[in-house]
Amino acid sequence: MNRFIDHAIKNQNGFTLVEVLIGITILGFILLLTFSSLHSAGKNWAVNENKTNQIDEMRLASRFMRQYIQQTVPLVWMRSNGRQIAFQGKPDEIDFVSPLPAHRGGGGLYLLAIKTIQQTDGIHLALQYQLATPQHQSFDFSADGSQETAVLAEDMDELSITYFGKLAHESEARWYTEWRSADVLPHIVRIRIASSTNHTQWPDMLITIPAQAQDGRPEQLQYAVSTRNAL
């Protein structure tokens, strides 16, 4: 009987130490590959989500600028030195008058400025706005601190704006890097935005301004405070 038991024990199949170490090593490789795959999938998902958010942000900002620049109102300030249309076109900023919806500012005409601002977390494309009243005869938003600021898009590198139109002393319309006409709005505004940080390519925007303040077309007058009080 004892010899039978000894023979059975000797014939049992088991794992040697070397086999166990090889199995553990293979299992470790499998776990490492699984973790790497999950990590890569999570990283790709985060990148794609960030990319989608950037595209949505770009689309919303482009739609906002196009809509409200197209709705530019030819508001005319009456000053002691003459009439001045409420519009300033700079190479990196555009100041204009447009109606804002009630949920943004309460409705009515507003002085708007689209430009880049420097903040602690980078350069952002921003909208500054305040209610257009007779007391405000310029786009100096820092005069009384009543302006509001909203970020349209983050991580901007450069904002470039050009203006197409015909000035009074010019024989034909052309492109300008600045627009400071006292009596006429540009016909087209072209906006270019560069952003290398988020690797999102902003398309050029060509925005037409239908309203004009010349040739008998509709305009809105806003008298200076001194003139208003004298009436």
Secondary structure, 3 states (H helix, E strand, C coil): CHHHHHHHHHHCCCCCHHHHHHHHHHHHHHHHHHHHHHHHHHHHHHHHHHHHHHHHHHHHHHHHHHHHHHCCCCEEEEECCEEEECCEEECCEEEEEEECCHHHHCCCEEEEEEEEEEECCEEEEEEEEEECCCCCCCCCCCCCCCCEEEEEECCCCEEEEEEEECCCCCCCCEEECCECCCCCCCCEEEEEEECCCCCCCCCCEEEECCCCCCCCCCCEEEECHHHHHHC
